[in-house]
Amino acid sequence: MANTVQATKRARIAEKTRILNVAQRSHMRTVVKKVLVAVAAGDKAAANTAFRAAQSKLDGLARKGIISKNKAGRSKSRINARIKAMA
């Protein structure tokens, strides 16, 4: 446990940030899953629409440092490859 007022405050802030980051990552997974479901259903228009939303979310999280730039790029590349394979 934190011994100083400053350390207590930092622990409190870190916990708030952790909860927000968990929520953001969860939303990212949901958005990516929507793309994969659309691809599995064979709906290219829905897959492209969902991919744009997923791309935006991945880039935003990478910019904030919640996920790495490499993970964002890798995810976008893999999703895009699945959409292209539908054709």
C-alpha positions as CSV (number, residue, x, y, z in Angstrom):
1,M,0.0,0.0,0.0
2,A,1.1,3.5,-0.7
3,N,2.7,5.3,2.3
4,T,2.5,9.0,1.1
5,V,-0.3,11.2,0.0
6,Q,1.3,11.6,-3.4
7,A,1.7,7.8,-3.8
8,T,-1.9,7.2,-2.8
9,K,-3.1,9.7,-5.3
10,R,-0.9,8.2,-8.1
11,A,-2.3,4.7,-7.2
12,R,-5.9,6.1,-7.4
13,I,-5.2,7.8,-10.8
14,A,-3.5,4.6,-12.1
15,E,-6.5,2.5,-11.2
16,K,-8.9,5.0,-13.0
17,T,-6.7,4.9,-16.1
18,R,-6.5,1.1,-16.0
19,I,-10.3,0.9,-16.0
20,L,-10.6,3.3,-18.9
21,N,-7.9,1.4,-20.9
22,V,-9.6,-1.9,-20.3
23,A,-12.9,-0.5,-21.6
24,Q,-11.1,0.9,-24.7
25,R,-9.5,-2.4,-25.4
26,S,-12.8,-4.2,-25.0
27,H,-14.5,-1.9,-27.4
28,M,-11.6,-2.4,-29.9
29,R,-12.1,-6.2,-29.7
30,T,-15.8,-5.7,-30.3
31,V,-15.3,-3.5,-33.4
32,V,-12.7,-6.0,-34.8
33,K,-15.1,-8.9,-34.1
34,K,-17.9,-7.1,-36.1
35,V,-15.6,-7.1,-39.1
36,L,-14.7,-10.8,-38.8
37,V,-18.4,-11.7,-38.4
38,A,-19.3,-9.7,-41.6
39,V,-16.4,-11.5,-43.4
40,A,-17.7,-14.9,-42.2
41,A,-21.2,-14.0,-43.4
42,G,-19.8,-13.0,-46.8
43,D,-21.2,-9.5,-46.6
44,K,-18.5,-7.4,-48.3
45,A,-20.2,-4.1,-47.9
46,A,-20.8,-4.5,-44.2
47,A,-17.2,-5.8,-43.8
48,N,-15.8,-2.7,-45.5
49,T,-18.0,-0.4,-43.3
50,A,-17.0,-2.2,-40.2
51,F,-13.3,-2.2,-41.3
52,R,-13.3,1.6,-41.5
53,A,-14.6,1.8,-37.9
54,A,-12.1,-0.8,-36.7
55,Q,-9.2,1.0,-38.5
56,S,-10.1,4.3,-36.9
57,K,-10.4,2.7,-33.4
58,L,-7.0,0.8,-33.8
59,D,-5.3,4.0,-35.0
60,G,-6.7,6.0,-32.1
61,L,-5.6,3.5,-29.5
62,A,-2.1,3.3,-31.0
63,R,-1.9,7.1,-30.9
64,K,-2.8,7.1,-27.2
65,G,-0.4,4.3,-26.4
66,I,-3.0,1.8,-25.3
67,I,-1.8,-0.6,-27.9
68,S,1.4,-0.5,-29.9
69,K,1.7,0.9,-33.4
70,N,2.9,-2.5,-34.6
71,K,-0.2,-4.3,-33.1
72,A,-2.5,-1.8,-34.8
73,G,-0.8,-2.2,-38.1
74,R,-0.7,-6.0,-37.8
75,S,-4.4,-6.2,-37.0
76,K,-5.4,-3.9,-39.8
77,S,-3.3,-5.9,-42.2
78,R,-4.8,-9.2,-41.2
79,I,-8.3,-7.9,-41.3
80,N,-7.8,-6.3,-44.7
81,A,-6.3,-9.6,-46.1
82,R,-9.4,-11.4,-45.0
83,I,-11.7,-8.8,-46.7
84,K,-9.6,-9.1,-49.9
85,A,-9.8,-12.9,-49.8
86,M,-13.6,-12.6,-50.0
87,A,-13.4,-11.4,-53.7
